[in-house]
Amino acid sequence: MERIYIGMGSNLADPAEQLRSAVEALGQLPQTTLVGVSAFYQSDSLLPGQPRYTNAVAALDSSLAPLELLDALQAIENDQGRERLERWGPRTLDLDILLFGDRLIDEPRLKVPHYQIQERAFVLYPLAELAPQDLRLADGRNLSDLLAACPYVGLERLSTD
């Protein structure tokens, strides 16, 4: 079993409900245990003119291989109506493998640690809720250093009610 962190985001079709459904689906994955989920956060889209995103991070313990997990995540996205019409376009659900144990993964379909993790407050701050304070990514970077270099700007932590 390896500890895996999954970034979750949605800006269509009741985003908070999309994330709740995704969490339920993650908890049903074979050979996988859902360990925890961060608070939900809202942030502006990276592209102008799109609805705000709701984001969170889930922690899993899994014995699935990285590409098996990626396929399972994409199946969850598809089940929740994900359409891949444009890069960085609006979406019902986006599930990204942020960290996969202490592995560095550089496959055509999968890069871990996630290649833009250091630029995304909407990923780093929810990740910090679940990860150990001294978390070191497989590429040697410390989560605390990434947080210090990525201001908490444009994020709104949502109520857990």
C-alpha atoms as one frame of an Amber mdcrd trajectory, in Angstrom:
protein
   0.000   0.000   0.000   1.180   3.462  -0.869  -0.161   6.843   0.239  -1.541
   8.720  -2.749  -2.923  12.242  -2.887  -5.608  13.091  -5.448  -6.483  16.645
  -6.453 -10.171  17.119  -7.176 -11.837  20.017  -8.959 -15.160  20.954 -10.530
 -16.796  24.080 -11.883 -19.943  22.662 -13.518 -23.159  20.908 -12.453 -23.104
  21.633  -8.691 -19.343  21.440  -8.076 -19.549  20.614  -4.359 -21.885  17.712
  -5.106 -19.538  16.561  -7.883 -16.702  16.408  -5.325 -18.849  14.590  -2.760
 -19.776  12.001  -5.416 -16.127  11.657  -6.395 -15.142  11.041  -2.763 -17.780
   8.315  -2.545 -16.442   6.727  -5.758 -12.839   6.919  -4.509 -13.926   5.044
  -1.396 -15.215   2.219  -3.605 -12.012   1.664  -5.596 -10.576  -1.867  -5.356
  -7.422  -2.416  -3.312  -7.830   1.129  -1.985  -8.799   2.794   1.285  -9.976
   6.399   1.464  -7.911   7.886   4.307  -9.158  11.462   4.354 -10.481  14.463
   2.475  -9.533  18.099   2.902 -11.984  20.942   3.239 -13.479  22.241   0.002
 -12.085  25.476  -1.401 -13.328  27.837  -4.088 -10.965  29.585  -6.459 -11.114
  31.503  -9.688 -10.604  29.586 -12.896  -7.158  29.755 -14.458  -8.866  31.025
 -17.620 -11.108  34.102 -17.654 -14.825  33.739 -18.235 -15.247  30.351 -16.545
 -17.199  29.690 -13.351 -15.249  29.464 -10.097 -13.849  26.050  -9.194 -14.463
  24.018  -6.096 -11.356  22.022  -5.149 -10.227  19.533  -2.525  -7.608  16.839
  -1.995  -8.225  13.219  -1.037  -5.701  10.868   0.559  -5.797   7.200  -0.415
  -3.851   4.125   0.578  -3.769   1.832  -2.436  -1.970  -1.119  -3.920  -3.121
  -0.231  -7.450  -0.361   0.497  -9.954  -0.137   4.147 -11.044  -1.678   3.658
 -14.489  -4.391   1.393 -13.049  -5.317   4.183 -10.647  -5.216   6.764 -13.447
  -7.616   4.627 -15.505  -9.927   4.272 -12.500  -9.889   8.039 -11.898 -10.693
   8.743 -15.535 -13.588   6.262 -15.338 -14.961   8.195 -12.334 -14.619  11.456
 -14.279 -16.451   9.937 -17.241 -19.184   8.502 -14.999 -19.772  12.028 -13.695
 -20.164  13.495 -17.169 -16.649  14.750 -17.876 -16.215  15.890 -21.460 -12.746
  16.718 -22.747 -13.639  19.422 -25.254 -10.825  21.913 -24.575  -7.645  21.949
 -22.518  -8.318  23.671 -19.188 -11.973  24.052 -20.147 -14.848  23.928 -17.681
 -15.489  20.469 -16.279 -17.834  18.483 -14.123 -14.895  16.732 -12.502 -11.123
  16.672 -12.701  -9.142  14.098 -10.689  -5.347  14.408 -10.724  -2.757  12.193
  -9.070  -0.639  14.731  -7.182   1.687  12.388  -5.283   2.054   8.606  -5.431
   4.024   7.407  -2.412   7.663   8.333  -2.910   7.579   7.644  -6.642   8.787
   9.862  -9.448   6.655   8.955 -12.461   7.377  10.232 -15.963   5.064   8.422
 -18.350   3.387   9.889 -21.436   0.012   9.758 -19.617   1.176  10.519 -16.081
   3.691  12.842 -14.429   4.094  12.605 -10.647   4.579  14.772  -8.669   1.950
  16.697 -10.611   3.859  18.998 -12.945   2.169  22.236 -11.796   1.734  21.482
  -8.115   4.014  24.339  -7.035   1.863  26.955  -8.809  -1.511  25.941  -7.465
  -2.639  27.247  -4.105  -5.950  25.405  -4.627  -3.941  22.157  -4.505  -1.187
  22.957  -1.990  -3.356  24.269   0.840  -5.841  21.379   0.824  -2.894  18.962
   0.496  -1.306  20.514   3.579  -4.438  19.652   5.596  -3.855  15.939   4.982
  -0.111  15.490   4.531   2.513  15.379   7.274   3.998  18.820   7.957   7.445
  17.600   6.947   6.270  16.015   3.683   9.037  15.778   1.120   7.947  15.169
  -2.459   9.677  12.423  -4.432  11.608  15.081  -6.359  13.134  16.400  -3.105
  11.007  19.523  -2.658   9.375  20.153   0.719   5.670  20.898   0.932   6.390
  23.667   3.448   8.700  25.413   0.957   6.102  25.137  -1.805   3.459  26.628
   0.481   5.748  29.505   1.450   6.307  30.328  -2.235   2.604  30.082  -3.198
   0.480  32.705  -1.449  -3.003  31.944  -0.188  -4.579  34.312  -2.691  -7.969
  33.909  -4.313  -8.889  30.898  -2.182 -12.035  30.686  -0.116 -12.352  27.814
   2.335 -15.937  26.623   2.236 -18.051  25.745   5.224 -18.205  22.024   5.951
 -21.961  22.190   6.660
